[in-house]
Amino acid sequence: MLKKAMNAFAFAITYSALTLASEAASGQSGGNESKLAEKVPVELLMTDHPLVDTVWDLKTGKQISQAELWKRAADKDHILVGEKHDNPRHHEIQAEALKQMGAAGRNPFIVMEMIEPKYLKWLKELKPEDVAGLAEKLEWEQRGWPAWHMYEPIFNEAAEFGMRVVPGAPERELLLKVGQGKQPSEENAKSFRWNQQYSEEQNNSLLDELERSHCGVVPRENLGPMVGMQRIKDASMASFMRTAKNSERGSILIAGNGHTRKDRGVPWWLDSKDSTLNLAAVEVGAGKDQLSDYSLADVNRFDYVWFTGRVETTDPCEKYAELLEKMGKKHTPKK
């Protein structure tokens, strides 16, 4: 049993390492180098697609204006803006969310998936002149996140309006502990509401997503550690957001779409009485001209979707297979 658990954890760690290697190879991160990636504009593809920069209310299935979206967001306790990490347009939308809420007189906490608690000291009383030096202090690209200049506008808006940026991620040690199948401390368990368990449907849904996103590299039976790691990330972000709500300032969450979905992501860990607006930034696809063509355009997952151009059209699993081949490993993507 112990050997099986350790093998599963090893799979999780191996996949994380491979992911960072893949991002570095594709120019999405700075790898382990301390030098920031050059500020090279990313040319999005399919920007002439009819859905690009349209916003849709998934409850009604109707298109609304961007101005109407921000109007509806203005009085919400929590605003969640999901992203695909390497798409710069998604981060422009997130920065716009801060700008619009600031203009509406709001001063929410900005909770970010990418920031761990140990970096909080660099974010207190953030001023516009501090932003330029943040990337190095946060070890942004060294930790595998896409180029800093994509996210910098978010920090600029936060500093401009005096909004407090706070960590969303759990401590690294806690993440790895849960990945090893261990339980959080009693204090963390209480703070994160860790006794709140997934239903079988939610658990299977996450396993399905992890299996697809990992391109079949990790067998389904070994995905258990990743489920725990995903859950502790979501629980951590929600904990910071509940704290923000208790301060009567509310929050804006900046995180990947996999974390911001309503059915089993961060919103599931929030207080049901809190008002939320959940927006997913979604890349368009070839031959997909209708709202119904997109699986993320599901009212059970999100409230609104905002369509954008896409970073690339190559199947990421094909790129992943090529990377594994270069490493002397064979992989057949799961159909």
Secondary structure, 3 states (H helix, E strand, C coil): CHHHHHHHHHHHHHHHHHHHHHHHHCCCCCCCCCCCCCCCCCCCECCCCCCCCCEEECCCCEEECHHHHHHHHCCCCEEEEEECCCCHHHHHHHHHHHHHHHHCCCCCEEEECCCCHHHHHHCCCCCHHHHHHHHHHCCCHHHCCCCHHHHHHHHHHHHHHCCCEEECCCCHHHHHHHHCCCCCCHHHHHHHCCCCCCCHHHHHHHHHHHHHHCCCCCCHHHCHHHHHHHHHHHHHHHHHHHHHHHCCCCEEEEEEHHHHCCCCCHHHHCCCCCCEEEEEEEECCCCCCCHHHCCCCCCCCCCEEEEECECCCCCHHHHHHHHHHHCCCCCCCCC
